Amino acid sequence: MKNDPGKYDQIGTGYNNTRQADPYLLSRILHLLSAKPEGQYLDIGCGTGNYTIPIAANGLKFTGIDPSDKMLQAARSKSNNIEWKFGTAEKIPAPDNCFDGAIATLTIHHWVDLKQGCIELSRVLKPGSRVVFFSSTPEQMTSYWLNHYFPEVMHRSIINMPSIEVVRNALLQANMEIMQTEKYFVRDDLVDLFLQSGKNKPWIYFDENIRKGISTFASLASKEEMQNGLERLRIDLDTGHFESIKEKYESDEGDYIFIVAEKKLPESTINFISS
């Protein structure tokens, strides 16, 4: 599901009901962004503004871009303090070197062209600026127990997810580099109900409204596979067999990952600082 506005509009229906900003994730994004109050910041793939709005509430000026009109309508209805614009990662409606930083939350797997998206992101960022990605890797996703019940849709989702090395290479070609990464393990108090949010609460996937807010299920899964997988999950939960399935997928790779990158300073600036 690469930047298909129709698909985004479909997911946008009722999205706010299940995809709320998680306080812990918010705190980590804000910390890793190292934002300054006087700066201008960008949220790529802002959706309905669930993360843009509370992060901006820390005294930051934000622009949110998204390829879904329905998502943006919902965002505008919640806040007039943020500039909401229609756009994609590959075509950001902003001038060169205008942002002091950016965030991209669970969105890079939707970009049509990761390299071009990184080049465009680098274009609108000031030298030395930081971008915080929150995503998952193919390696992490193969450790989701969801693979046991929904193998076909999980395979389709995993092959859409860029690895760390693919992200690193795309950033390097855009004059950016990864400065640090941080693993995230799903917590029991997680309130943003994305794909792996039911890691320790498998029963949440029986709620159709929750599945509608998850792009993997809403856009990639067949009705037959969902019905069969949910039936198998229900049986395993009723018989107590689920825990043994879950244990087979335990991993120390983390469920998701924060990737912090920076746009490189011009060589002349580096030489000046060194001297």
Secondary structure as GFF3:
##gff-version 3
##sequence-region A 1 275
A	DSSP	alpha_helix	5	12	.	.	.	ID=ss1
A	DSSP	alpha_helix	15	18	.	.	.	ID=ss2
A	DSSP	alpha_helix	23	33	.	.	.	ID=ss3
A	DSSP	beta_strand	40	44	.	.	.	ID=ss4
A	DSSP	alpha_helix	52	56	.	.	.	ID=ss5
A	DSSP	beta_strand	61	66	.	.	.	ID=ss6
A	DSSP	alpha_helix	69	78	.	.	.	ID=ss7
A	DSSP	beta_strand	83	86	.	.	.	ID=ss8
A	DSSP	beta_strand	99	105	.	.	.	ID=ss9
A	DSSP	three_ten_helix	108	110	.	.	.	ID=ss10
A	DSSP	alpha_helix	114	124	.	.	.	ID=ss11
A	DSSP	beta_strand	125	135	.	.	.	ID=ss12
A	DSSP	alpha_helix	138	141	.	.	.	ID=ss13
A	DSSP	alpha_helix	146	149	.	.	.	ID=ss14
A	DSSP	alpha_helix	151	158	.	.	.	ID=ss15
A	DSSP	alpha_helix	164	172	.	.	.	ID=ss16
A	DSSP	beta_strand	176	184	.	.	.	ID=ss17
A	DSSP	three_ten_helix	195	198	.	.	.	ID=ss18
A	DSSP	three_ten_helix	202	206	.	.	.	ID=ss19
A	DSSP	alpha_helix	208	212	.	.	.	ID=ss20
A	DSSP	alpha_helix	215	215	.	.	.	ID=ss21
A	DSSP	pi_helix	216	220	.	.	.	ID=ss22
A	DSSP	alpha_helix	223	239	.	.	.	ID=ss23
A	DSSP	alpha_helix	242	248	.	.	.	ID=ss24
A	DSSP	beta_strand	256	263	.	.	.	ID=ss25
A	DSSP	alpha_helix	267	274	.	.	.	ID=ss26
###
